[in-house]
Amino acid sequence: MRILYVNWADPHDPLGRGGGVSVYQRNLIAALDAVDGVETAFLGSGLTHDLVGNAPRVQQISDGPSPRFQLVNSGLLAPSHADFAGAAQLDHPPTVAAFADFIDRSGPWDVIHFNTLEGLPAQVLALKPRWPRTRFVMSLHNYYPFCPQVNLWHHEARPCTDFQDGAKCVTCLPAQPNPRNVRLSYRIDTALTRAGAGPGTALFDRVFRPLLGLTWRLARRVLRARHRRRARARGTAPNGRAFARRRAEMTALINTHVDAVLCVSDRVRQIALHHGLDRQKTQTCLIGTRAAQAWGETRPKPAFLAPDGTLRLLYLGYMRRDKGFYFLMQALGALPSDMARRLHLLVAARSGEADAMALMSGARTRLASLTHVNGYTHDDLPGLLDGADLGVVPPLWEDNLPQVAIEMHALHIPLLTSDKGGAQELGNCPDLVFRSGDAADFQRALSAVLAGRLTPADYWANARPPETMAAHVNRLLPIYRGCPSPRS
C-alpha cells in the first residue's frame, strides 16, 4: 500500500509550523515505516516560493524510506489566513496541474490523505476520477473548509456560530495580511534556506528572525489601522457572497470526491455535519500519539490536593486568546484570595504579546506561585508534567482536540476543560467542565476540587484511554482499504 500524506507544513519544518498536526504527521509516518507492505511519502504546499519565477512545480526535499516533497510556487499561500479566502483557495489551474502531474509521475497511490487543503486549491479533489483506484481521505484538524480563519473565531475575540451568509467573514481579521508581502517573505525564506542561512540556522535565528519579527509587528499595526479606517468608510453592509460560495463549494467538493472524512473528536463531527458534510462519509477517528505509551507506565494520583491543601495546576500550549490563555489569567486573577493562595501554576508556553505577559504577571501576585517555562519540546514533557495535579485546557473556540490535552491525559493528569471542542471528551467528567469564557463557572469547578468534593477517581471513572500509534494505525488501515466502518 502506497500512502501520500498532504499538509501545508512540512513535518520537519525548522520553525515548527503546523503545531500538533506536524507532530502527529511525524509520529504517524514513523509508525507506518514499521508496517510491512506500507510505503509513505509527504507533500507540502504553500510555503516554498522561488525568488524568481512563479510556475508551480514539485521538488523533492528528502529521500529515504518516506521521501518528502514540496509544491513550490503554489498559487495560494499557507496557512489559510495568509491568503484569507483568496480565489485560489478554490481553484488555481496551474497549481492543480502541478499537483496532477506529480501524482501521475510518482504514483500510483493507493491513498492520498489530506490533513488539510491549506496551500492547495480545493479543486484538486475534483481530480479524483483521474485516479479511480486511489482513495481520498481527509482529516479535520481544524475547520478550514468552512472557515478561512480555520477556527470559527471571529475578529480574534469570540466564537463564530453564524457567518451571516459570509458577511461576518468580510470583517473577521483585525489585521489582514497582504498576500503579496507574505509571498515575498516566503521567497526570501526560501532563498536563505537554499543559501544555507534559512530557518533553523544560527544566522537566521540571530539576525533575520528578529528583523522579520519587528517588520511583522510594525506591519500589523499598519494593517489594523487600515482595517479600522476601511470599516468606518464602508458604511453599507458587507458583501459576503464570495465567502458563502467558498464554504458551499468546498463542502460540495468534499462530499463528492472524498471517500472518508476523519473527525478528530465527536464534537468536530457534530460541527462537520452541521456545516453539511455527508453523514455517511464522516466518522470520529482520534489521532494517535506517542505520549499514549505513558498511559501504561503511569498511575493516577489518589488525591488532587497536597497535604497542605494546595493544588498544582498546569497550562501547556500558546499564550493566545482563542486558546483561553487570556481568559485563564483573568479568571485566576478574579478568584477569592483564599482560593488563589492555594494554587501553584506552571505555564509552559512561549512568551506572548505584551498584554499576555502583563496578565500573567498580574495573576502571579495573587497565586501561591506562578512559574513560566518559555517554550518546551516534547522530550521535556515528562519533567514538566511531573508533580502536576490538574491540567487546564480552557479554549474559547471549538478546539478540535488539542495535542497538549492528549499528552497530559496520557500521563494521568486529569483535565479541567471548557465546554468548547474535543478536550472534554477525554475525561468525560462533567463536573470538571466549565462554560467557556465564564469565570464564575470556572470558579465553581475549581472550588469543587479545592473543597475535596471531586477526586481523581471521579475523573478517571469514565475516561477514554488515549490512542496509541499502533492502535491508530490499525484503525486507519481498514479505512485506507475501504472497509466499512461503524457509523455514529
N, C-alpha and C positions, 0 to 999 in steps of 0.2 A: 504493500500500500504506500502510495506517494502522497504526501500532505504538504501543501503550501500554506504557510501562515502569513497573514497580511495585517499590518498595523502601521500607523503613521510614524511611530518612534521605533528606532532600532532597539532590540532588547539589550544591546550592549552600548547604548548611547553614552558618551563620556560625560554628558551633562545630566544624566539620569532622567531625561524626559520620558514621559509615558507613565510615570508613577507605578502604582501597584500592578497595572496591566503588563508593563515591561517585566516586572518581577515574575509574574505568572507565566509570561511567554517564555522566559529563560528556563523556568522550572519545568514547564510542560515539554519543551524540546529536549531537555536533558533526560526527562523520564522516558520519552519515546525512543531516544537513542538506544535504550536497553531492551527494546521490544523487537524480537526477530521479525523480519519481513516488513518493517516500517522504515520509511525514508522521509525526512523532513527537510524543508527549506523555508526561508523567510524573505518577504518582500516588504520594504518600507517605502513610503512616498510622502512628498510634501515638504521635506526639509532640505534636500540637497539640490542646489541650483548652480549651474555654471556661471562664472563671472562674465563670460562672453558666449553667446549662443543660447537659444531658447527652445530648440526642438526636444520634446520629451523622448527619453531613451532609458533603458535599464542597464545598469552596470553592476557587476559582481564586486562585492567588497570583502568577502572572505570565502575560503573554500573549506574543505574538511567534511565530516560526516553530515553536517547540516549547514550548507552554504547560505550566505546572506547576500541579498541584492537590494539595490536602491533604484527606484524610478526617479531619475534626475529630470529636473525642469518640468515637474507636474504643472498642469495649468491652474491648479489650485494649491493653496498653502495649507499647512497643518501647523498647529491644531486648528480646530474649526474657527475659533474667534479671530484668528489672524487674517481670515478671509471671510468675514462674517456674512454668511448666506450669499456669497458671490455666485454668479450664474454658473461657474464651472463646478460648483458642488453638485449640480445636477448633470451637467454634460460639458465635456470639452473634447471634441473628436480627436485631436492629435494625442491627447493623453490616453483616451480609450484605445486608440490604435496601438500605442506603445505597449500598453498592458496586454492587449490581444496578441501582439507579435511575440512578447516574452513568453506567454503561456504556450503559444504554438511551438516555439523553439525549445522550451525547456520541458514541455510535457511529454506524454500525457500525465495529468494529475488525477488521482482518484478523488481528492478532496481539496477544495480551496476554502480555508477557514478565515473569514474576515473578523478580526477582533474589533474593527471599526471600519467605516468608509472614509474617515478623515484622510485627506490627502489624495483621494481618488474620486473621480466623478461617479455618481450613483449609477450612471448608465453602463458601467462595467458589468452590472448584474444582468443587463439585457443580453450580454454575450453568452449566457448560459446555453442556449440551443446550439451554439457553435461547438460545444463540448458536452454532448448529451450524456456521456458516461461519468462526468465529473459532478460530484455533489458540492453544492454551495451551502456552507454552514456559516451562520453569523452569531456572534456573542454580543449581548447588550451589556457592556461595562459602563455605558453612560446612555444618554438619551439623544444622541446626535441625529438620528433620523427624524425626530420630532422637534428638535430644538437646536438651532445653530450655536447657541451658547453651551450646549451639550448637557446642562444640568437643571433645566427648567427653573432657572434662578434669575429673577427679573431685576435689572438695574443694580446688580451686586448687593441686593438688600432684602429680597423676600421671595418666597416660592411663587412660581408662576403656575396657576391652576387653570387659567383661561387666557389663551393668547389673543382673544378677541379677533379671530379671523386674520391674525398676523399683525394687527395694528400695534399691539404692545411690543412686538419684536423691533419695530422701527426705532423705538427709544430705549431698547434694552441695555445697551452698553454705555456706561458713564463715559468711557473713553474708547472709541472705536479705532483700532489700528488702521493705518493706511497700508493696504496690501503692497503697494509699490515699495514703500520703505521697508516693510518686513522682508520682501523678496530680496532687496538689496542687502540687508543684513545677513540673510541666508547665503547669498552669493559670496559675501566677504568671509563668512564662517567656512564655506566650502573651499575657497581659495586658500585660507590659512591652514586648513586641515591638510590640503594637498602639499602645502609648503612645509609641513611638519610643525606648525605653530597653532594648531586648532584646539578646540575644547579638550580639556584633559591634560594639556601640556603646561609646564610651568610658565612659559611666556604668555600664553593665553590667560591663565588664571591670575597672573600678577599684573598684567598690563591691559590686555584687551577686554577682559571681563569687566573690570571696574569702569573702563571708559564706556562700554556698551550699556552697563547698568545706569550710569549717570545720564547717558543720552536718552535711555528709555524713560527715566523718571522725569526728565525735562519735557520729553515729547508727550508724556501722559498728562502733564499739567496743561500743555497747549491744547491737546485733544479734548480734555474735559471742558476747558473754557470755550472751545469752538462748539462743542456739543450743546452747552448751555445757551450760547448765542443762537444757534440754529433752532433750538427748542422754543426760544422766545419769539423768533421770527416766523416760525412755521404757521402759527395762528389757526390753521384748519386741522381737522382730524387726519392723522397719518394714514397713508395708504399701505395696507399690509398684504396686498394681493400676491406679491412675489413670495412672501413668507408662507402664505397659505398654500400656494402652488408647490413650494418646496416640500412642505410636510406631506401633502397629498401624493405627490409623485414618488417620493422616497418610500412611503408606505406601500404604494401600488407595486413598485419595483421589487420590494422585499417579498410581498405576498405572492407575486407572480413567479419569481425566479429563485428564491432561496428555499432550500429543501428543509432546513431546520434552523429555528431561532432559539438560541440558548440564553435564558434569562438567569442572571447570577443570583437571584433571590426570588422568593414568592412575590414580594412587593414589586419588583421590576416586571414580573409577568403581568400583574394586575394593571400596571401603568401601560405596558405594551398593548394589552388587549383594549384598554380604554382608548388608546390612540389608533386603533383599527387594525392591528396585526392579526393575522389569521390564527384563530384558536388552535386549529389542528396542526399548525407548524411550530407553535411556541411550547416550550417546556422549561421548567426550572432545572438548572444544572449548576450547582455550586462549584466554584473554582476549587481546584486542589491547591495545596500549599505544602511546602517543605516543613513549615512550622508544625504541621499536624503530627509529625513524628514525636513531638514533645508530649502529646496527649497521653501516650502510654508510659512516659518517663517521669511525669509529674503527678501530684495528688492535690486535690482541693484542700484548702485550709479549713480547719474546723470552725473558725470564727473570723468575722471581719475585723474586730477591734483588738488592739493591743491591750495588754494588762492595764495600762494607764488610761484606757478608754479612747485613745486616738485612732485615726483611720488614715491609711496611706493611699492617696489617690494617684492615678497615673493618666496623663494625656499624651498620646502619641500622634504625630502627623504634621499638620500645617497650621500656621497662625493665620487662618482665613476666616472670613465671616461665614461663608457658606458651610464650612466645616464645624461651625459653632464655637470657635475659639473665643471670639469677642463676647458672645453670649455667656460662655462659661466664666470668663474673668469677671463679667458684670454680676452674674448670679452669685458667684462666691463672695464678691465684694458686698453683696446685699444681705448676706446671711447674718443672723444674730451673732453677737460676739461670742457667746458661749458655745455655739456650734463651730464657728470659724476657727476658734483656738484649738479645736480638737482635730484639725485637718492638716496633714502634710501632703503637699502636692509636688509631683515631679512632672515637668513639662519637657518632653523630648521632641523638639521641633526647631527647624532653622529659624533664626531671628527674623521677625517680620517687619512690617511697617512701623513707623514711629508710634502711631496710636495704639497698635497692638502691644508694643513693648511697654508703653505707658500704662495700659490697662493691667498688664502682668505685674508691673511694679506696684500699682495700687492694691492689687489683691494680696501681694506678698506682705504688706503691712498688717493685714488682718488675719492671716493664717498662722498656724503654728510654725510652718516653714514652707517655702516655695523654692525648689531647685530647678534651674533651667539648663538643659543639655542642648547645645546649639547643633542640632542635627545628629544623625546616627546612621549606622549601617545595619543590615540585618544580622550581621555577626555580633553586633553589640546588644541585640535584644535580650538574650538570657540574663546578662548582667543588669540591664536597665530594669527588666521586669521583676528581678529577684527582690522579694520583700513587698511588692505592691499588693494591696488588699482589694482594690476595686479600680477597674479601668473606666474611664468616662469617654463616651462616644456621643457627642451632642449635636449632630448635624441639623442645620436648618433646612437643607434641601433633601430630596429623596435619594440619598447616597446609596448607590446600588447595593454594594456590600463592601465596606472598606476593608482593605487588606489588614490594616492595623487592628481592626476588631477581631478578625480571624486569628491573628497572631497572639493577641492577649488571651483570647478564649482558649486557644490550643494549649497554652501554658497554665490553664486552670486559674486564670484571673477572671472573676465574674465581671460583667459589664453593666454599667448604669448608662442607659441609652435614651435618646429621644425617640419619638414615635415616627420619625421620618426614615425611610429607607429600610435596608435589609438587616442592619446590625441587630435589631431587636429579636430577629428570628433565631439567633444563635442560642440565646438563653431561654427563650420562650417563658420569661418570668415577668408577667405584667406589673408586679409591684416594683420592679426596677426599671420601668419605662415611664418617662415623663413627657408631657406635651411639649413639643418642640417650641423653643423660644419662650417658654413660660417659667419664669424664675420661681414663682410660688410653687408650681408643681415640681420643679427640680428640688426645692427645699423639702417638699413633702416626702419625696422618695428618699432623699438623703437622711432625713430625720428618722425614717423607719430603720435605716441601717445603724445610725448612731444610738438609737434607743434600744437596739438589740431585738427589735421585732422581726427582723429579717436575718437569716443566716446564709452562709454559702450553700448549705444543703437545699435551701429553698430555690436558689438559682439553678443548681445542677439537677434538680429533680426531673425537669423536662428538657434539659439542654440537648442541643443537636451536636453530635461529635463532629469535629472538623474533618474535611475531606482530605485524605492523604493523596499524594500524587499518583500512587499506584491505583487507588480506588477510582480516582478521577479518570485516569487513562482507561480503566475497564468500563467506565460509564461512556466515555467518548467513542471508543472503537465501534460499538454497535451502531451508534448514531452515524458515524462515518460510513459504515457498511450499509446503511439504510434499513436497519432492523426496526420493527415497530417498537415504540416506547410507550410507557403508561402516560395517559393524559390526565391533567388535573383541571 
